[in-house]
């Protein structure tokens, strides 16, 4: 990729981001959305989070994990258990990372 192509890509992505985010501010009144779109937008953040987190937990170098000796699986399980028990985000992160680090460095998985 040449310098010109790189700059053109950056400028193009900047313009698209500004248009996509600023389009809602151009109107003086609220834009009515269909009910199906409102429901879809309500679950979009959870779907995006799942799309990012699930492959990180379940895949290793693009292949499905096929062993139980994978610290990410145990850490995700510990984090989920903490969240359903206490409903706290910080405890979820701490418990998951504690299990992950203990298995990685303690047992060498």
BELPEJO-V171126 format. One record per helix or strand of 3 or more residues. SS is the DSSP state (h for helix, s for strand). FROM is the first residue (numbers start at 1). TO is the last residue. If there is no record, write none. Layout:
ss:SS from:FROM to:TO
ss:SS from:FROM to:TO
//
This chain:
ss:h from:3 to:25
ss:h from:35 to:58
ss:h from:71 to:86
ss:h from:89 to:106
//
